[in-house]
């Protein structure tokens, strides 16, 4: 089973896609309960949504589903959002707080460690290699981490999520000009709502790689899935709504691809 896929470009921009995969290694599906087998917490269609928007960008995508191991969690298991409901490195529940494994079939600590080594580590090795490659070429690299989530999940956040959720960990993961440019592009999108460093401040990937002083900049974009798809099974891609969203995403990526340090 291929763990990840890389498509290389020569611009400074790298897209990370840690949650679009739906592959399950042998024996995993049978251990999930009916709820787990729905794979409801997938970042559905995100690779399709961003495909072809701009040229000359690098993409790094894991094919493994987040229920196997979450590629956007700290490999140590430390929580990204202490005191708030969240899923873990190897999730035991879905985003609604309901168990996803059959009784007695949840992974133990030893298995989680094996999954981390087999699936989490290779994805991040590939992502780090691509960031280093484009930074060596340009003197800097920009990681745009692509995510989506249902717009209403009471277990994780109250009310309805804004359409664009930009995460820079309070401005720590990128140059101020990058944060400002992404925010401006989102706020210019008529009829869509935006928040900066709200409920989603940037996951482990963004916080780990975002080191502006070293020429590594990172931004997480968490899209409300209501902007481009049906938010319930069968999780269908919506051509009409995605067609309205894609020009705004293109503008964001074109801005990032053209950005240069002052």
C-alpha positions in Angstrom: 0.0 0.0 0.0 1.3 3.4 -1.0 1.4 5.6 2.1 1.7 9.0 0.5 2.0 10.7 -2.9 4.1 13.6 -4.0 3.7 15.9 -7.0 6.6 18.2 -7.4 6.6 21.9 -8.5 9.4 24.4 -8.5 7.6 27.4 -6.9 8.0 28.2 -3.1 4.5 26.9 -2.4 3.8 23.4 -1.0 0.3 22.1 -0.3 -0.1 19.6 2.5 -3.0 17.2 2.5 -3.0 15.1 5.6 -6.7 14.2 5.9 -8.0 13.4 2.4 -6.9 9.7 2.4 -9.4 6.9 2.8 -7.1 3.9 2.6 -7.2 1.4 5.5 -4.5 -1.2 6.0 -5.4 -4.9 6.0 -7.4 -5.8 9.1 -8.3 -2.3 10.2 -11.8 -2.0 8.6 -13.0 -5.1 10.3 -12.0 -3.7 13.7 -14.0 -0.4 13.2 -17.6 -0.4 14.3 -20.4 0.7 12.0 -19.8 4.3 12.9 -16.1 4.1 12.2 -16.6 2.5 8.8 -18.4 5.6 7.6 -15.1 7.5 7.7 -17.3 10.5 8.5 -14.4 12.7 9.6 -12.5 12.6 6.2 -11.5 15.9 4.7 -13.7 14.9 1.7 -12.7 15.9 -1.8 -10.1 18.4 -0.7 -7.5 17.1 -3.2 -10.2 17.5 -5.9 -11.2 21.0 -4.8 -7.6 22.3 -5.0 -6.6 20.3 -8.1 -5.5 22.4 -11.0 -6.1 25.8 -9.4 -2.5 27.0 -9.9 0.5 25.5 -11.6 4.0 24.8 -10.4 3.1 24.0 -6.8 4.2 20.9 -4.9 1.6 18.7 -3.2 2.2 16.1 -0.5 -0.8 13.9 0.3 -1.2 10.9 2.6 -3.5 8.2 1.4 -4.0 6.7 4.9 -7.2 7.6 6.7 -6.9 9.6 9.9 -8.6 6.8 11.9 -5.5 4.7 11.3 -3.2 7.5 12.5 -3.8 11.3 12.3 -1.0 12.9 10.3 -1.9 16.3 11.8 -1.4 15.4 15.4 1.8 15.6 17.5 3.5 12.2 17.3 4.1 12.4 21.1 0.3 12.4 21.6 0.2 15.8 23.3 -3.1 17.6 22.8 -3.1 20.6 20.4 -6.0 22.2 22.2 -5.7 21.5 26.0 -9.0 21.7 27.8 -11.1 21.4 24.6 -12.7 18.4 23.0 -10.5 17.0 20.3 -9.5 13.7 18.7 -6.2 12.1 19.4 -3.1 10.8 17.5 -5.0 7.5 16.9 -8.6 8.5 17.3 -10.8 6.5 19.6 -13.9 8.6 18.8 -15.3 10.5 15.9 -15.9 14.3 15.9 -19.2 13.8 17.6 -17.5 12.0 20.5 -18.8 8.6 19.6 -16.6 5.4 19.7 -15.3 4.3 16.3 -13.8 0.9 17.2 -15.6 -2.4 18.0 -15.4 -3.3 21.7 -12.0 -4.7 22.5 -10.5 -3.7 19.1 -9.1 -0.2 19.8 -5.4 0.0 19.3 -3.1 -0.1 22.3 0.0 2.0 22.9 2.3 -0.5 21.1 0.1 -0.6 18.1 -0.2 3.2 18.0 3.6 3.4 18.0 3.8 1.0 15.1 1.2 3.0 13.1 3.1 6.2 13.9 6.3 4.7 12.5 4.6 3.1 9.5 2.3 5.9 8.3 2.8 9.2 10.2 6.6 9.4 10.0 6.9 8.6 6.2 4.3 11.3 5.4 6.2 13.9 7.4 9.6 12.8 6.0 8.2 13.4 2.5 6.7 16.8 3.5 9.9 17.9 5.2 12.0 16.9 2.2 9.8 18.9 -0.2 9.9 22.0 2.0 13.7 21.7 2.2 13.9 21.3 -1.5 12.0 24.4 -2.4 13.6 26.4 0.4 17.0 25.5 -1.0 15.9 26.8 -4.4 14.2 30.0 -3.3 15.6 30.8 0.1 12.2 30.2 1.7 9.1 27.9 1.5 5.4 28.3 2.2 3.4 25.4 3.5 -0.4 25.8 2.9 -2.0 23.0 4.9 -5.4 22.0 3.3 -8.3 21.0 5.5 -12.0 20.9 5.8 -14.6 19.9 8.4 -18.4 19.9 8.8 -19.7 23.3 9.6 -21.7 22.2 12.7 -20.1 19.8 15.2 -21.3 20.7 18.8 -18.8 18.3 20.4 -15.9 20.4 19.0 -17.3 23.9 18.7 -20.5 25.9 19.3 -22.7 27.2 16.6 -21.7 27.3 12.9 -18.1 27.4 11.8 -17.1 30.3 9.5 -16.4 29.4 5.9 -12.6 30.2 5.9 -10.7 29.3 9.1 -7.2 30.6 8.9 -4.6 29.2 11.4 -1.2 30.7 12.0 -1.0 30.0 15.8 -1.4 33.6 16.6 1.0 34.8 13.8 3.8 32.6 15.0 4.0 30.3 12.0 4.5 32.7 9.1 5.6 36.2 8.1 3.0 38.9 8.9 2.7 39.7 5.3 1.6 36.1 4.5 -1.0 36.1 7.2 -2.3 39.5 6.1 -2.5 38.5 2.4 -4.4 35.3 3.1 -6.8 37.1 5.4 -7.4 39.9 2.8 -8.2 37.4 0.1 -10.7 35.5 2.3 -12.4 38.7 3.5 -12.8 39.8 -0.2 -14.8 36.7 -0.9 -18.4 38.1 -1.1 -20.9 36.0 0.8 -18.4 34.0 2.7 -17.3 34.3 6.3 -13.7 34.3 7.7 -12.0 34.0 11.0 -8.3 34.2 11.8 -7.0 31.9 14.6 -10.4 31.0 15.9 -11.3 27.5 16.9 -8.7 26.2 14.5 -5.4 27.9 15.1 -3.3 25.6 13.0 -2.6 21.9 13.7 0.6 20.2 14.6 1.8 20.3 11.0 1.4 24.1 10.8 3.0 24.7 14.2 5.8 22.2 13.6 7.0 23.5 10.2 6.1 27.2 10.6 9.5 28.7 11.5 9.6 32.1 9.8 13.1 32.9 11.1 14.4 29.8 9.2 12.6 30.7 6.0 9.7 28.2 6.6 6.3 29.7 6.6 3.1 27.7 7.3 -0.7 28.5 7.2 -3.6 26.1 7.8 -6.8 26.6 6.0 -9.8 24.8 7.5 -12.8 25.1 5.1 -16.4 24.6 6.2 -17.5 21.6 4.1 -20.8 23.4 3.5 -18.9 25.6 1.0 -18.4 22.8 -1.5 -20.1 19.5 -0.6 -22.9 17.7 1.1 -22.1 17.4 4.8 -23.7 14.0 5.3 -23.4 10.6 3.7 -22.8 10.0 0.8 -20.6 13.2 1.2 -21.1 14.2 -2.4 -19.0 16.9 -4.0 -21.2 19.8 -5.1 -20.2 21.2 -8.5 -22.2 24.4 -8.1 -21.0 25.5 -4.7 -17.4 24.3 -5.3 -17.4 26.2 -8.6 -18.1 29.4 -6.6 -15.5 28.6 -4.0 -12.6 27.6 -6.3 -11.9 31.1 -7.7 -11.3 32.4 -4.2 -9.0 29.5 -3.4 -7.1 30.1 -6.6 -6.7 33.8 -5.6 -5.2 32.7 -2.2 -2.8 30.3 -3.8 -1.7 32.7 -6.5 -1.0 35.3 -3.9 1.1 32.9 -1.9 2.9 31.6 -4.9 3.9 35.2 -5.8 4.9 36.3 -2.3 8.5 37.1 -1.7 10.3 38.2 1.5 10.8 42.0 1.9 
